[in-house]
Amino acid sequence: MTDTLFHRLFVSLAGPAALAATLCLSTATATLADDMSMTGSKSEFGESCAMGLADGQRVKTDCTVHWIDPDGGKVYCFSSENSKAAFLKDPKGNIAKAKQFLEQQKAKAALGAKIFTEDEVNARVKEVIDERSKGGAFVFHDPKLGADLNLNFEKIKVVRGMEGYGWFANAIFHDKDEPKKQYAIDFWFKPDGEQLTLMDIRVQKGPKRDGDGYFMITRLPVAWWWLPVQEHPGSIEGARAWHVLAAIHNYILENKDEDGNITVKDEKTGEDLKLQFVEMHRPVRHLKGDGKYFACSDFRKPGSKDEYYDLDFWVDEDSGDLKVKEVKVHKVPIQEDGIWTQVDRYTFEGMDFEETL
């Protein structure tokens, strides 16, 4: 009996105390969240990632990851801990680069150039979705699967701008008939006067079944525009793998026909091959002798799901810019016992090259 009375008394007293503690904790958490949201508005570069600006990229942050300069007390926001770590290797130098980039943007605006905002990119994404929607679903032909995806839009997750390369928006969708089956889709736009021209649409993450549901996994190889996020190019001189891949992707898009195919001459047969772009591969290789770069890319014969060609794009920078100068057929599809395999037209034996990160 005594134990029961004591227990009741303890609960009656502990209840209000626990409630008060919970309220205090909630208030403290809310205050902390408010402080973090306020930090972005008080930071030196607003909500933009300071390291991103130093690399010529516009990356919006919530400023949860930030750094306060002990000398001047200024706040700098970052999109990730990796960005912050890269920034802190040379704070003064990166601040100078970020300011220079912003000054260049202001100068362009002063000369009448259109400086796009994240809101305008968001609006352009939704415009593309509306243009390509049929029967209430966004229809996207996935080149890797060789099939049309019918998707419903959920939200735009992140938007990044890369100086000289354009804007990249990552949006979340789900399958029209299976809401749990989600995709992360990248939209690449390039500024063209007053317009944002759609360059390409690629799947960044696709669904993988997990019991009765799904989870998203990153599709490999990752698109070149994600590589600068992982490895800050501004801190290293010389062409990086993503620079070369971007030049190849531009070449493919500039030379595709109305059906999205490019035509390549097969040196061995003299045949003009009409092929559909699927994806580019790493590593990018750099010839030590003449300084050329080359990378392999997968293409598919239109109308077939199994006939794959491997094309090598040879890139150099004689003019100061990376340009595709030659396209070679590296592997061709051969059918053996009803199964399509790839056979080499040539190998890399005897070539003195290094892999470019």
C-alpha positions as CSV (number, residue, x, y, z in Angstrom):
1,M,0.0,0.0,0.0
2,T,2.8,2.4,1.0
3,D,4.6,1.7,-2.3
4,T,1.4,2.3,-4.3
5,L,0.8,5.7,-2.6
6,F,4.4,6.7,-3.1
7,H,4.2,5.8,-6.8
8,R,1.1,7.8,-7.3
9,L,2.6,10.8,-5.5
10,F,5.8,10.6,-7.6
11,V,3.8,10.4,-10.8
12,S,1.6,13.4,-9.8
13,L,4.7,15.5,-9.1
14,A,6.9,14.2,-11.9
15,G,4.2,14.8,-14.6
16,P,4.2,18.6,-14.4
17,A,8.0,18.6,-14.1
18,A,8.4,16.4,-17.2
19,L,5.9,18.5,-19.1
20,A,7.8,21.7,-18.2
21,A,11.1,20.1,-19.2
22,T,9.6,19.0,-22.5
23,L,8.2,22.5,-23.1
24,C,11.6,24.0,-22.3
25,L,13.3,21.6,-24.7
26,S,10.8,22.3,-27.5
27,T,11.3,26.1,-27.0
28,A,15.1,25.7,-27.0
29,T,14.9,23.6,-30.2
30,A,12.6,26.1,-31.9
31,T,14.9,29.0,-30.8
32,L,17.9,27.1,-32.2
33,A,16.0,26.5,-35.5
34,D,15.0,30.2,-35.6
35,D,18.7,31.2,-35.0
36,M,19.8,29.0,-37.9
37,S,17.2,30.5,-40.2
38,M,18.2,34.0,-39.2
39,T,21.8,33.2,-39.8
40,G,21.2,32.9,-43.5
41,S,19.7,36.4,-43.7
42,K,22.7,37.8,-41.7
43,S,25.4,36.0,-43.6
44,E,27.9,37.7,-45.8
45,F,26.5,36.1,-49.0
46,G,22.9,35.6,-47.9
47,E,21.7,32.0,-48.4
48,S,24.3,31.1,-51.0
49,C,27.0,28.6,-50.2
50,A,30.3,30.5,-49.9
51,M,32.4,27.8,-51.4
52,G,29.9,27.4,-54.2
53,L,30.3,31.0,-55.1
54,A,34.1,30.7,-55.0
55,D,33.7,27.9,-57.6
56,G,31.3,29.9,-59.8
57,Q,28.3,28.1,-58.5
58,R,25.1,29.3,-57.0
59,V,23.9,26.8,-54.4
60,K,21.2,27.8,-51.9
61,T,21.5,26.7,-48.3
62,D,19.5,26.8,-45.1
63,C,22.8,27.9,-43.4
64,T,22.7,25.1,-40.9
65,V,26.3,24.5,-41.8
66,H,28.1,27.8,-41.3
67,W,31.3,29.4,-40.1
68,I,31.9,32.7,-38.2
69,D,35.1,34.5,-39.1
70,P,36.9,35.0,-35.7
71,D,38.5,38.3,-37.0
72,G,35.5,40.1,-38.4
73,G,32.6,38.1,-37.0
74,K,31.0,37.6,-40.4
75,V,28.9,34.5,-41.1
76,Y,29.4,32.3,-44.1
77,C,26.9,29.5,-45.1
78,F,27.7,26.2,-46.7
79,S,25.7,23.5,-48.5
80,S,27.6,20.7,-46.7
81,E,30.4,19.9,-44.2
82,N,32.6,19.1,-47.2
83,S,32.0,22.5,-48.7
84,K,32.9,24.1,-45.4
85,A,36.1,22.0,-45.1
86,A,37.1,23.0,-48.6
87,F,36.5,26.7,-47.9
88,L,38.5,26.6,-44.7
89,K,41.6,25.5,-46.5
90,D,41.9,29.0,-47.8
91,P,39.2,31.3,-46.3
92,K,40.7,34.6,-47.5
93,G,41.3,33.3,-51.0
94,N,37.9,31.7,-51.3
95,I,36.1,34.8,-50.0
96,A,38.0,36.9,-52.7
97,K,36.9,34.4,-55.4
98,A,33.3,34.5,-54.2
99,K,33.3,38.3,-54.2
100,Q,34.9,38.4,-57.7
101,F,32.2,36.0,-59.0
102,L,29.4,38.2,-57.6
103,E,31.0,41.3,-59.0
104,Q,31.2,39.7,-62.4
105,Q,27.5,38.9,-62.2
106,K,26.7,42.5,-61.3
107,A,28.9,43.7,-64.3
108,K,27.0,41.4,-66.6
109,A,23.7,42.7,-65.3
110,A,24.9,46.3,-65.8
111,L,25.6,45.6,-69.4
112,G,22.1,44.3,-69.9
113,A,22.7,40.6,-69.6
114,K,19.9,38.6,-68.0
115,I,20.8,37.2,-64.6
116,F,18.4,34.4,-63.8
117,T,17.2,33.6,-60.3
118,E,16.3,30.3,-58.7
119,D,12.6,31.2,-58.8
120,E,12.8,31.6,-62.6
121,V,14.5,28.2,-62.9
122,N,11.8,26.6,-60.8
123,A,9.2,28.2,-63.0
124,R,10.9,26.9,-66.1
125,V,11.0,23.3,-64.7
126,K,7.3,23.4,-64.1
127,E,6.8,24.8,-67.6
128,V,8.7,21.9,-69.1
129,I,6.7,19.5,-67.0
130,D,3.4,21.0,-68.3
131,E,4.6,20.9,-71.9
132,R,5.5,17.2,-71.6
133,S,2.6,16.0,-69.6
134,K,-0.1,13.7,-71.1
135,G,-3.1,12.3,-69.2
136,G,-2.1,14.0,-66.0
137,A,1.5,12.5,-66.0
138,F,4.9,13.9,-67.0
139,V,6.2,11.6,-69.8
140,F,10.0,11.2,-69.9
141,H,11.8,8.7,-72.1
142,D,14.5,7.1,-70.0
143,P,17.4,6.3,-72.3
144,K,19.0,3.8,-69.9
145,L,15.8,1.8,-69.6
146,G,14.8,2.5,-73.2
147,A,11.2,3.1,-72.0
148,D,8.8,6.0,-71.2
149,L,8.3,6.9,-67.5
150,N,4.9,8.3,-66.6
151,L,5.5,10.4,-63.5
152,N,3.7,12.7,-61.1
153,F,5.6,15.8,-59.9
154,E,6.1,16.2,-56.1
155,K,8.7,19.0,-55.5
156,I,11.9,20.6,-56.6
157,K,14.6,19.5,-54.2
158,V,17.6,21.7,-55.1
159,V,18.7,24.2,-57.8
160,R,22.3,25.0,-58.6
161,G,23.8,27.4,-61.0
162,M,27.2,26.8,-62.5
163,E,28.9,29.7,-64.3
164,G,29.5,29.0,-67.9
165,Y,27.5,25.7,-67.8
166,G,23.9,26.7,-66.8
167,W,21.4,25.8,-64.2
168,F,20.6,22.4,-62.8
169,A,17.4,21.6,-61.0
170,N,16.8,18.3,-59.2
171,A,13.1,17.4,-58.8
172,I,11.3,14.6,-57.1
173,F,8.6,12.6,-58.9
174,H,6.7,9.3,-58.3
175,D,5.4,6.7,-60.7
176,K,1.8,7.6,-61.8
177,D,0.5,4.2,-60.7
178,E,2.8,3.5,-57.7
179,P,3.3,6.6,-55.5
180,K,5.9,4.8,-53.4
181,K,8.1,4.4,-56.5
182,Q,10.1,7.7,-56.5
183,Y,12.6,9.2,-59.0
184,A,15.0,12.2,-58.7
185,I,15.2,13.8,-62.1
186,D,17.8,16.4,-63.2
187,F,16.8,19.3,-65.6
188,W,19.7,21.1,-67.3
189,F,19.1,24.6,-68.6
190,K,21.4,27.0,-70.4
191,P,20.7,30.8,-70.4
192,D,20.0,32.0,-74.0
193,G,19.3,35.7,-74.0
194,E,16.1,36.1,-72.0
195,Q,15.3,32.4,-72.0
196,L,16.4,29.2,-70.3
197,T,16.9,26.6,-72.9
198,L,16.4,23.0,-71.9
199,M,19.5,21.0,-72.7
200,D,18.8,17.6,-71.2
201,I,16.8,15.6,-68.6
202,R,18.5,12.7,-66.8
203,V,17.5,10.4,-64.0
204,Q,19.7,11.1,-60.9
205,K,18.1,8.5,-58.6
206,G,15.8,5.6,-59.4
207,P,13.6,3.3,-57.3
208,K,14.8,0.0,-55.8
209,R,12.3,-2.3,-54.2
210,D,12.5,-2.9,-50.5
211,G,9.9,-5.4,-49.3
212,D,6.5,-3.8,-49.9
213,G,8.0,-0.4,-50.7
214,Y,10.9,1.3,-52.5
215,F,13.8,3.5,-51.7
216,M,15.8,5.7,-54.1
217,I,19.4,4.9,-55.1
218,T,21.8,7.0,-57.1
219,R,22.1,5.9,-60.7
220,L,25.7,5.2,-61.8
221,P,27.6,6.7,-63.4
222,V,26.5,10.0,-62.0
223,A,26.0,12.9,-64.3
224,W,29.0,15.2,-64.7
225,W,27.2,18.2,-63.1
226,W,27.2,16.4,-59.7
227,L,31.0,16.0,-59.7
228,P,31.8,19.7,-58.9
229,V,29.6,19.3,-55.7
230,Q,31.8,16.4,-54.6
231,E,35.1,17.8,-55.7
232,H,35.5,21.6,-55.7
233,P,37.2,22.4,-59.0
234,G,38.1,26.0,-58.0
235,S,40.9,24.8,-55.8
236,I,42.7,22.8,-58.5
237,E,44.1,24.1,-61.8
238,G,43.7,22.3,-65.1
239,A,40.9,20.4,-66.7
240,R,39.0,18.0,-64.5
241,A,37.0,15.0,-65.5
242,W,33.7,16.9,-65.4
243,H,35.1,19.6,-67.7
244,V,35.8,17.0,-70.3
245,L,32.5,15.2,-69.8
246,A,30.6,18.5,-70.1
247,A,32.4,19.2,-73.5
248,I,31.4,15.8,-74.7
249,H,27.7,16.2,-73.6
250,N,27.6,19.6,-75.3
251,Y,28.9,18.0,-78.5
252,I,26.3,15.2,-78.4
253,L,23.4,17.7,-77.9
254,E,24.6,20.0,-80.6
255,N,24.8,17.2,-83.1
256,K,21.7,15.2,-82.4
257,D,18.8,15.1,-84.9
258,E,15.1,15.7,-84.2
259,D,14.8,12.1,-82.9
260,G,17.7,12.7,-80.4
261,N,20.2,10.5,-82.4
262,I,23.7,11.4,-83.6
263,T,25.4,10.0,-86.7
264,V,28.9,8.5,-86.5
265,K,31.1,7.2,-89.3
266,D,32.2,3.6,-88.7
267,E,35.8,3.7,-90.0
268,K,36.0,-0.1,-90.5
269,T,32.8,-0.5,-92.6
270,G,32.3,3.1,-93.9
271,E,28.7,2.9,-92.6
272,D,27.0,5.9,-91.1
273,L,25.7,4.8,-87.7
274,K,22.6,6.5,-86.3
275,L,22.7,6.0,-82.5
276,Q,20.8,7.1,-79.4
277,F,22.8,8.5,-76.5
278,V,22.5,6.6,-73.2
279,E,25.3,7.7,-70.8
280,M,28.9,8.7,-70.4
281,H,31.5,6.8,-68.3
282,R,34.4,7.6,-66.1
283,P,37.3,7.5,-65.9
284,V,38.3,10.2,-68.3
285,R,41.8,9.5,-69.7
286,H,44.5,12.0,-70.5
287,L,47.2,11.2,-73.1
288,K,50.6,12.3,-71.8
289,G,52.1,12.8,-75.3
290,D,49.7,15.2,-77.1
291,G,47.5,16.2,-74.1
292,K,44.3,14.9,-75.6
293,Y,41.5,13.6,-73.4
294,F,39.1,10.8,-74.2
295,A,36.1,9.1,-72.5
296,C,33.8,6.2,-73.3
297,S,30.1,6.6,-73.8
298,D,27.2,4.2,-74.3
299,F,24.9,4.5,-77.3
300,R,22.1,2.2,-78.4
301,K,20.8,1.4,-81.8
302,P,17.3,3.1,-82.1
303,G,14.5,0.6,-81.7
304,S,16.7,-2.0,-80.0
305,K,17.1,-2.6,-76.2
306,D,20.2,-4.8,-76.5
307,E,22.4,-3.4,-79.3
308,Y,24.9,-1.2,-77.6
309,Y,27.8,0.7,-79.1
310,D,30.7,2.1,-77.1
311,L,32.0,5.4,-78.6
312,D,35.1,7.2,-77.6
313,F,35.1,11.0,-77.8
314,W,38.5,12.6,-78.2
315,V,38.8,16.1,-76.7
316,D,41.6,18.7,-76.8
317,E,42.0,22.3,-75.8
318,D,44.1,23.8,-78.6
319,S,42.0,26.9,-78.8
320,G,41.8,27.3,-75.0
321,D,38.4,25.6,-74.8
322,L,37.8,21.9,-74.6
323,K,36.3,20.7,-77.9
324,V,35.5,17.3,-79.3
325,K,37.8,16.8,-82.3
326,E,37.2,13.1,-83.1
327,V,34.6,10.3,-82.4
328,K,35.7,6.7,-82.7
329,V,33.7,3.5,-82.6
330,H,35.4,1.6,-79.8
331,K,33.0,-1.4,-79.4
332,V,30.2,-2.8,-81.6
333,P,27.4,-5.2,-80.8
334,I,27.7,-8.8,-82.0
335,Q,25.0,-11.4,-81.5
336,E,26.2,-14.8,-80.4
337,D,23.8,-17.6,-79.5
338,G,21.0,-15.1,-79.4
339,I,22.8,-12.8,-76.9
340,W,24.2,-9.4,-77.8
341,T,27.8,-8.7,-76.6
342,Q,30.3,-6.0,-77.4
343,V,33.5,-6.6,-79.3
344,D,36.5,-4.2,-79.3
345,R,37.4,-2.4,-82.5
346,Y,40.7,-1.3,-80.8
347,T,42.3,-1.3,-77.4
348,F,44.3,1.2,-75.3
349,E,47.4,-1.0,-75.3
350,G,50.6,1.0,-75.9
351,M,48.9,4.3,-75.1
352,D,50.7,6.4,-72.4
353,F,47.8,8.0,-70.5
354,E,46.7,8.9,-67.0
355,E,43.2,9.0,-65.5
356,T,41.8,12.5,-64.8
357,L,39.9,12.9,-61.6
